[in-house]
Amino acid sequence: MEISESNLPDSEIRSPIEIQLKNDFEDKSIVIEMDDMIELIVKALSSKTRRDILHYIRKETDGMDVSNIADKLDMTEANISAQIKKLEEANLIKCDYCSGQHGVRKISKIKFNQLLVKF
C-alpha cells in the first residue's frame, strides 16, 4: 500500500517545511512556508554556478555587476544574467541599476546572509 498524506492519520501528517532567510546586518528576516517559493529557493541553490555567484556577491559590500561576475567565473554576461534572474526570483539577491561607462550596469547584492531550513 502506498502511503500518502491523504491516507495517514492526522497525528502522522508532517508539518510543512519552513525556510527562514535572515540578514544580520539589517536585522531583517522572512519565513517562507509556501511550497512553490521553497522550490524556487532550492532550485536556485542546486546550481554550482549560482552558488558561486552568491559567493562572489557576498564578499562585496557594494555588490557586483554582471560583467565582473562573468569575468570571475569565465562565463558570458548573458549566462550570468540568466543565473542572476533565478537568484533574484528566489529572493536571495536584490538588483539595482546604475549608470556605467557603456550604459546601465546591473548591480547584484546579497539579500540574506543566512538560510535556515526547519523540517
C-alpha positions as CSV (number, residue, x, y, z in Angstrom):
1,M,0.0,0.0,0.0
2,E,1.3,3.4,-0.9
3,I,1.5,5.9,1.9
4,S,0.4,9.4,1.1
5,E,-0.7,12.4,3.2
6,S,-4.3,11.6,2.4
7,N,-4.3,8.2,4.0
8,L,-2.2,9.0,7.1
9,P,-3.9,9.7,10.4
10,D,-3.8,13.4,11.4
11,S,-1.2,12.6,14.1
12,E,1.2,11.4,11.4
13,I,0.9,14.2,8.9
14,R,4.1,16.2,8.9
15,S,4.1,19.9,9.4
16,P,5.2,22.0,6.4
17,I,8.9,22.7,5.7
18,E,9.8,26.2,6.7
19,I,12.7,28.3,5.3
20,Q,13.8,31.3,7.2
21,L,16.0,33.9,5.4
22,K,17.9,36.2,7.7
23,N,20.0,39.2,7.3
24,D,22.0,40.0,10.4
25,F,23.3,43.3,9.0
26,E,19.8,44.9,8.7
27,D,18.2,42.8,11.4
28,K,15.6,41.5,9.0
29,S,14.3,38.0,8.3
30,I,11.4,36.4,6.5
31,V,9.8,33.0,6.9
32,I,8.7,31.0,3.9
33,E,6.3,28.1,4.2
34,M,4.8,28.1,0.6
35,D,5.9,25.1,-1.3
36,D,6.4,26.9,-4.6
37,M,8.7,29.5,-3.1
38,I,10.7,26.9,-1.3
39,E,11.1,25.1,-4.6
40,L,12.4,28.3,-6.2
41,I,15.0,28.7,-3.4
42,V,16.1,25.0,-3.5
43,K,16.4,25.0,-7.3
44,A,18.3,28.3,-7.2
45,L,20.8,26.7,-4.8
46,S,21.0,23.5,-6.7
47,S,23.3,25.1,-9.3
48,K,27.1,25.3,-8.6
49,T,27.2,28.4,-10.8
50,R,24.5,30.2,-8.8
51,R,26.2,29.2,-5.6
52,D,29.5,30.6,-7.0
53,I,27.7,33.8,-7.9
54,L,26.3,34.1,-4.3
55,H,29.8,33.5,-3.0
56,Y,31.3,36.4,-5.0
57,I,28.4,38.8,-4.4
58,R,28.6,38.1,-0.6
59,K,32.2,39.2,-0.5
60,E,31.4,42.7,-1.9
61,T,29.5,45.0,0.4
62,D,28.6,47.3,-2.6
63,G,27.5,44.3,-4.7
64,M,28.9,43.2,-8.1
65,D,27.8,43.9,-11.7
66,V,27.2,41.2,-14.3
67,S,30.5,42.0,-16.1
68,N,32.6,41.4,-13.0
69,I,30.9,38.2,-12.1
70,A,31.2,36.9,-15.7
71,D,34.9,37.7,-15.6
72,K,35.4,35.9,-12.3
73,L,33.6,32.8,-13.5
74,D,34.9,32.9,-17.1
75,M,31.3,32.9,-18.5
76,T,29.3,35.1,-20.8
77,E,27.4,38.0,-19.4
78,A,24.2,36.5,-20.9
79,N,24.7,33.3,-18.9
80,I,25.4,35.2,-15.7
81,S,22.3,37.4,-16.3
82,A,20.1,34.4,-16.6
83,Q,21.6,32.9,-13.4
84,I,21.1,36.2,-11.5
85,K,17.5,36.3,-12.6
86,K,16.9,32.9,-11.0
87,L,18.6,34.0,-7.8
88,E,16.5,37.2,-7.8
89,E,13.3,35.3,-8.4
90,A,14.2,33.1,-5.4
91,N,14.5,36.3,-3.3
92,L,18.2,35.5,-2.5
93,I,19.6,38.7,-4.0
94,K,18.4,42.1,-4.9
95,C,19.5,44.0,-8.0
96,D,19.8,47.7,-8.6
97,Y,20.7,49.6,-11.8
98,C,23.2,52.4,-12.1
99,S,25.0,54.2,-14.9
100,G,28.2,52.8,-16.2
101,Q,30.8,53.6,-18.8
102,H,28.9,51.8,-21.5
103,G,25.3,52.2,-20.4
104,V,23.4,50.8,-17.5
105,R,25.0,48.4,-15.0
106,K,23.0,45.8,-13.1
107,I,24.4,45.5,-9.6
108,S,23.6,42.4,-7.5
109,K,23.7,42.4,-3.8
110,I,23.2,39.6,-1.3
111,K,19.8,40.0,0.3
112,F,20.2,37.5,3.2
113,N,23.3,36.0,4.8
114,Q,21.6,33.1,6.5
115,L,19.2,30.4,5.3
116,L,17.6,28.1,8.0
117,V,15.6,25.1,7.0
118,K,13.2,23.6,9.5
119,F,11.6,20.3,9.0
